[in-house]
Amino acid sequence: MEISQPRNAFRELFFKHASEDGKLEAKELKEFISELSRTASTLDFPVNRRIEMAIVRRYTDRDDKIRLQDFIIIICKLTLMHREC
């Protein structure tokens, strides 16, 4: 697998939900994290509510939106957190 493949997958996922200004709404970010947690909980990768809220507070801007770069950072951090557990 090439390095660009996961990056492109994250980009596609982001823009699938992003608005025309190229940002993702905070509500959609919460839904994504919850869905990730539900899906991954069967794989022993839970994301609890506190972590979800901390991520949303940290990475959304004043308009409750998130940029692609921050979205990718979140995915990477969640993946690293899972590997360290």
C-alpha positions, 0 to 999 in steps of 0.5 A: 500500500502506498503512503498516499492511499490512506491520505487520499482515503481521509481526504475523501472521507473529509470532503464527503462531509465537508461544506463548500468552504472546505470545512467540517461542522463540529456536529459532523465531527462528533458524529464521525468520532462516535461512529468510529468509536462504535465501529472500532469498539468491536475491534477494541478501539473505544473512544469515550465521551470525554475524549470526543468532547476534548477533540471537538473543543480543541480542533473546531474554530469559532464557527464550529468547523474543522479544517482537513489538516486538523481532521487528519491530525485527529485521525493520526492521534486516535490511531497512535493512542490506540496503539499505545494502549 
